[in-house]
Amino acid sequence: MTSSIDYGERIPNNVDLAGDRRLQRALEGWQPKFLRWWAEMGPTLATHDVYLRTAVSVGREGWAHFDHVPVNEYRWGIFLADRDPGRQIGFGEHAGEPAWQQVPGEYRADLQRLIVIQGDTEPASVEQQRLLGLSAPSLYDLRNLFQVNVEEGRHLWAMVYLLHAYFGREGREQAEDLLRRNSGSPDSPRILGAFNEETADWLAFFMFTYFTDRDGKYQLGTLKESAFDPLSRTCEFMLKEEAHHMFVGTTGVDRVVERTATVMREHGTDEVAPLGAIGLDIIQKYLNFHYTVSLDLFGGETSTNAANYYTAGLKGRWQEGRRADDHKLTDHGAFVDAVVDGELGQQEVPALLALNHDLRGQYIADCETGVSRWNRILAGNGVGARLRLPHPGFNRKVGVYAGHHITPDGEIVDEDIWERGRQRWLPTEVDRTFVRSLMRPVYERGKIASWLAPPRNGINGKPFDYEYVHLT
Ligand code: BYC
């Protein structure tokens, strides 16, 4: 079943909103609040227009349309992947039953919670990134920032649609709260820790889009397996958009590393700061920070919440369909990281309890691929130093490692030693101030900041020196 997107509507959608007047009116009531939030909390840099991608279809071929559009007039809409009428539940106690088109009463609270947590991250990231346009290293990068921002806004719409369409008055109240909480707010912060941290500079932005957006990829991947079909179809389409966000992170860090390595090679020195590049030590510290706060987003290593979600069919595993087991896991065991008698080790627990750990393991393996890429760039420039992922116990606030002091090498130490190491392992105020000092905007066509290599390709076949953004 293919449903096209109707751009004649006030809210573009492929869910036949016009056929449900009540829902349409409710969402049209939320729309001006979203736009007000966007004006207040969205990108601060004023632009005339930006070369943006807009979804025009959810099919495999040609789903996106590129054009210059004023950012405030971006057509945020509601797009679900096509419905498979024969879809069956793939795991848990309802495995083999038809996927749900409505929310079963007994799972209402849990499903709503998952949707709210997911929804909360989307506007949070826009808030975290709102000042970055003021220091963009090129028009190409500025365009990518806006692309990520408008799509995170659309992902908020995706979750708000589900709340309005399936969770009644409570869902509508939750949708309001998604605009009321703000990243870093002392009174009403965002729900998950990483979304209350500042994304204060472009190195942080690239690390965030590499590590934190990648958590998004994995969480959305598990929700795509959900028995609740509208959630599954929503996440399937979000994942398509998400790929570009990770591209921005992967190639962004590539380009920082490439520039640093080039300067090191050309000048035969590790001291690249006076030459306007970012030293590998600072890159490693940023990596350590963003990786570890992103690991916290997976929750505890053992989780009864995760077990209950799985058994109920609400949240599956990454690529559930490819797992060669019974998809119920009631008689299985799994090893999870643990601190046993003061030593780092593993502990066997029922597999159902270990699902956060399972997902985190998939994520870590994926993160390794980025590090290998960046190390190939270093090697290619004849630089001997290497980047690496720190031990998963380093700098953790959630799960078994929280409360322990663990070094990036995976050694348990006392608090004093850890605190003394902190400045070697995590960005200091001096590091951040230095990085910020490099963040001078470059808005001239085809030009780029000193600390970053240009991209290999432009967007949608356009060259790097294309006029991606018209400033006001
Ligand atoms: N911060 O049973 P546990 C994205 C709480 S990113 C604060 O281990 P569970 C994006 C937890 O709520 C993807 N609290 O946790 C990226 C629980 O509280 P209660 C976002 C935390 O539930 C970039 C208690 O600790 N999507 O899309 O198994 C840009 C016990 O925890 C945290 C999702 O996360 C934390 N980090 O797992 C834009 C998917 N971790 O119940 C977008 C939906 C745990 O005791 N969420 N707690 O009061 C979930 O699947 C799960 O809720 C979590 C936590 C994986 C987050």
Boltz pocket constraint, residues with backbone or C-beta under 6 A from the ligand:
constraints:
  - pocket:
      binder: B
      contacts: [[A, 113], [A, 114], [A, 115], [A, 117], [A, 118], [A, 121], [A, 122], [A, 125], [A, 152], [A, 191], [A, 192], [A, 193], [A, 194], [A, 208], [A, 212], [A, 213], [A, 214], [A, 215], [A, 216], [A, 217], [A, 219], [A, 220], [A, 293], [A, 296], [A, 297], [A, 298], [A, 299], [A, 300], [A, 301], [A, 302], [A, 303], [A, 304], [A, 305], [A, 306], [A, 315], [A, 356], [A, 398]]
      max_distance: 6.0
